[in-house]
Amino acid sequence: MAKVYYEKLSTLISHLDIDDEVSADLEVKHFFSGAALYANKAICASWSPGGLAFKLSKTEVVRLLSSSKAKPLQYFEKGHIKEGYAMFENPESSRKSRWKNYFIKAIGQVA
């Protein structure tokens, strides 16, 4: 299953030309049952069966969660909530361009 998310994440990042927008070294790797984007060897985003998650500022995470635009990131049903991340369910139902700004912000959080 991780291979599917690896391909989805790699394709999305390529489509959005993220490399042209940031100075960080980017790499997509398999991660649990999904895939993760690393910027300068630090994880900043992931795509798994739960959705597409981004490492964002605390203020932005609170705003997204309180407006119900995103959910807290949990890798397992009864697992702990991963602080500093907002997860968007069904990312493929949105325009691809919607995600570019979130990727850039997430990369900025770790780079």
N, C-alpha and C positions, 0 to 999 in steps of 0.2 A: 504494500500500500504506500509506503514512503516514496517509492519511485514515482508514483503518479503526482504526488505533491511537489516533489523535487522538480519534475518537468513543468508543472503549472507555475511554480514560483520562478524558475529560470526563464521561462517563456515570457512571463509578465514583466520581469525586470528588463529583459532584452527589448521587449516591445516599447517600454516607457523610456528607453535610453537613459536609465539612471546613471550609468557610468559617466555620461557627459555632464552631469549636474553636480557631482561630488568628487572630492579629491581622495576619498578613502579607497583602500583596496577591498573589493567586494568578492564574496565567495558564497555560493549556495551549497549546503551540505544536508545530508539526511539527518533527521532529528526526530526521535521517538517514532511516532507513526506518521510523520510528516516531513517537512523540510524547513530549514532555517537559513536566513540571510545573515551573514557575518560581515561587519565592516571593521577593517583592521583587526580581525580575529576576535571581535566581540559580537555576540548575537544582538540583533536589533529588530528582527521581524521573523515571523514563522507562519507557515501555512500547514494546517493539519485538518483532520476531519471536522473539528469544531469551527474552523474559520481562519481568517487572515488576521494575525495579531501584530501590533506595532509597539515598540518601546517609545513612549512619549513622555512629555513633562507631566508632573503630578497634576498640575492645573488642567491640562488638556484631557488627561485621563478622567478626572473627576467630571469635567464638562460633558464628555462623550457618554460616560456611564449615567449621569443624572438625566441626560436628554434621551436616554434609551437608544442612542445611535450605535452604541457598542456595548459589549458585555465584558465582565472581568475574564481574564485568561486563567483557565484551569486546564491542565493537561489531562487530568483524570477526573472522573465524575465526583469522587469524594476527596480529591486532592486539594491542596491549599491554593489560594488565589495568588497568582504571580503579580506582585506589586509593580507598578510602573508600566503596565501593558493594558492596551485596549484591544478587544477582539471583535471583528466584524464577521457575523455569520453570513453564509451564502455570498461570498465575494464575487463569484462569477455572474451574479444577477445584476451587478452594477457595471457601469462603463469602466473600462480599464483605466482611463485617464483619472478617475476619481482617486486612485491609489498613489499616484506619483508624489503628491505633496506629503502624504503620510510616510512614504519611504524616505524622502529627503529629511523629514523631521526625525525619524527614527535613527537614521544614520548619524545625524547631528548629535543625538543623545549619547552615542558611544564613541564617535570619532574625535 
